[in-house]
Amino acid sequence: MISDELSGVEAKIARELRKCPECFITHPAEMRILQQLKGSELEKFAQGHGWRVVRRLGGRQIQFYSDTNERLAGGTEL
């Protein structure tokens, strides 16, 4: 089920962003899950958590950044 898979990737991103300001997703299984989201869905997913997202390397890598401005605008705690 995609929601269970997505929640696993979500937990990994959150864990990584607690330790450092960016998280690189390159693992094929994780990329497959995130690539199932349309561009606007991926943006909304990231913004909902106070993150920014950038697709890199021709779609072979997705980068998430901890974004304080997104958190403040969305009401997410720091």
Beta strands, then each sheet from edge to edge (+ up, - down):
strand 1: 22-25
strand 2: 51-56
strand 3: 61-66
sheet 1: 1+ 3- 2+
end
